[in-house]
Amino acid sequence: MSNNMKALYIVVNAGFAEQVVDFIRSKGSSGATIINARGISSLHKEIMGISIDREKEIILTLTDIETADKIMEDVKRNTAFKSEAHGVCFTLPVSKAVGI
């Protein structure tokens, strides 16, 4: 249990999660969970009544505040996240955690 932790979420287009996990591990994260998702935006498209949504992957890692802040800064500077991956990164505070 610690309140020195953050949940770091990185959302990217499908196919980029493994690269993101390698990247955050190189910056100090010890592990991650990859969640498959579907993105819906204001540019939502339908073709013949079938919804065409962009497949996404969410990378979730719990880490200390300093590492989370460092990873976010490095993500911000890394142009690969702004290209085809269309990455979005954010953190949430963790007030309690068990099993870590």
C-alpha positions in Angstrom: 0.0 0.0 0.0 1.4 3.4 -1.0 0.3 6.8 -1.9 3.5 7.4 -3.7 2.1 5.6 -6.8 0.5 6.6 -10.0 -1.5 4.6 -12.6 0.0 5.5 -15.9 -2.2 5.0 -19.0 -1.0 5.2 -22.5 -3.6 4.8 -25.3 -2.3 4.1 -28.8 -3.6 2.7 -32.1 -3.6 -1.1 -32.3 -0.3 -2.6 -33.1 1.9 -0.2 -31.1 1.5 -1.6 -27.5 4.6 -3.8 -27.6 6.8 -0.9 -28.7 5.3 1.2 -25.9 5.9 -1.5 -23.3 9.5 -1.8 -24.4 9.8 2.0 -24.2 8.4 2.4 -20.7 10.4 -0.5 -19.4 13.6 1.2 -20.7 12.5 4.2 -18.6 12.0 2.3 -15.4 8.6 0.7 -15.4 8.7 -2.9 -14.2 5.7 -4.2 -16.1 2.4 -3.4 -17.8 -1.0 -4.6 -18.8 -2.2 -4.3 -22.4 -6.0 -3.8 -22.8 -7.7 -4.0 -26.2 -10.1 -1.2 -26.8 -12.1 0.6 -29.5 -11.9 4.4 -30.1 -14.8 6.6 -31.1 -14.2 10.2 -32.0 -16.0 13.1 -33.6 -14.7 11.7 -36.9 -16.8 8.6 -36.5 -17.5 6.9 -39.8 -20.1 4.4 -41.1 -20.1 2.5 -44.3 -23.4 1.0 -45.4 -24.6 1.1 -41.8 -21.5 -0.6 -40.3 -19.6 1.4 -37.8 -15.9 1.8 -38.6 -14.0 2.5 -35.3 -10.3 2.6 -34.7 -8.9 -0.3 -32.7 -6.9 0.9 -29.7 -4.6 -0.6 -27.1 -4.3 0.8 -23.6 -1.1 0.2 -21.7 -1.5 0.4 -18.0 1.3 0.4 -15.5 1.6 1.2 -11.8 4.7 3.0 -10.9 6.2 5.5 -8.4 5.4 9.2 -9.0 9.0 10.1 -10.2 9.1 7.3 -12.8 5.6 8.1 -14.0 6.5 11.8 -14.4 9.7 10.8 -16.2 7.9 8.5 -18.6 5.3 11.1 -19.4 8.0 13.7 -20.2 9.8 11.2 -22.4 6.5 10.3 -24.2 5.8 14.0 -24.7 9.2 14.4 -26.4 9.0 11.2 -28.5 7.7 12.0 -31.9 6.8 8.4 -32.5 3.8 8.8 -30.2 2.4 11.6 -32.4 2.8 9.8 -35.7 0.8 6.7 -36.6 0.4 5.6 -33.0 -1.6 8.7 -32.1 -0.7 8.2 -28.4 -2.4 9.8 -25.5 -0.9 9.5 -22.0 -2.3 10.4 -18.6 -1.9 9.5 -15.0 -4.2 8.9 -12.1 -3.2 8.9 -8.4 -3.3 5.5 -6.6 -4.3 5.8 -2.9 -3.9 2.1 -2.2 -2.6 -0.9 -3.9 -2.0 -4.6 -2.8 -0.3 -7.4 -4.6 2.6 -5.3 -5.9 
